[in-house]
């Protein structure tokens, strides 16, 4: 394994820990949204956080698959596993969808804080 592949492995592992932290953050926000919605009688929009977490789990699994590719010689690798389209469809798009959805839900629940003075 070259030093470049070793560096890629380290970046993949640290990036995976970042995704796990975001999933945990969304779980906390879902609980806060549930409690805030119950107190203020808001619609139950916090279920969207769980959909965002599912998208992030898909992105995390894809990231793990991508990290495991670094251990294999390029000649032994199935061509689709090294495809940028696979990574785009199973990592980048679910990640962008999850972040957009969670931002919209967070704005819905917590925008009143910006209006308070």
N, C-alpha and C positions, 0 to 999 in steps of 0.2 A: 504494500500500500504506500503510495507516494504521500508527501507532506501535504499536497493540495487535497487529496482525498481525505486525509486525517482532519484537515481544517474544515472540510465540508461536513464531516461527521459531527464535529463539535458544534458547528453552527446549526445543524439539523436537530441535535439534542437540545440545545438551548432554546431554539425556536419552538420545539415541542413543549418545553416547560412553560413558555409564554402562552401558548394556546391553552394549556391546562389551567393556567392562572386566569385567563379570560373566561373560560367555562365556569370556574368557581365564582368569579365576579358576577356573572350572569345569574347563577343560582342564588346568590345573595340578593341581587336586585329583584329577582322574581319574588322572593319572600317579602322584601320591602314593599313591592308593588301590590302583593296580595293583601298585606296588612293595611297599606294606605288606601287601597280600593275599598276594603271592608269598612274602614272608618268614614271615608268620604262618600260612600255609595257610588263610586265610579264603576263603569263597566269593567269586566274582567279581561283586560287587555294583556295582563302579565303572562298569559299562556304563550304569547309570542316569544317570550324569553326562552321557553322550553324548545320552541321550534328553532330559535337561533342557536341554542346549545346543541341540538341535533346536527345542524349544519356545521358547527365547529367540531363536533366529534368526527364527522366525515372528513373534514379538512385535516384533523389530527391523524386519523388512520392513514390518509393519503401521504401525509408527511412522514409517518413511520415507514410506509412502503418505500417512499423515495429515499429515506435514510438507509434502508436495508439494501438498496440498489448500489450504494457506494462500496459495499463489501464484495460485490461480484465483478468479475472481469467483464469488460464490455463485450467480448466475443461470446460469453456464456449467457448474456442477458437477452430476454425476450424484447423484441423491438418496441412493443407498445409501452413497456415500463419506463423507457427512456424518452418517451414522446412528450414534447411540451404541451400538446393538446390534452393529454391525460391529466397533467398537473393543473392546467388551466380549468378544465371542467370539474375535477374532483377536489381541488384545493382552493384555487383563487376565487372562483365564482361562489362556492359555499361560504368562504370566509367573508367576501364582500357582502353577500346577502345577509349573513348573520350580523355583521357590524351595522349595516344600514337598518335592519329591522330592530335591533336592540337600541340604536340611537333614537329611532322614531318613538319607540315605546317609552324610553327614558324621558324623552322630551315631553311626551304626553303626561306622564305621571309627575314629573318634577319641574315643569316650566313655571309653576306658581312661585317657586323660589326666586326667580328673576324679577317677578312683578312686585315682590315684597320690598318695602324700604324700611 
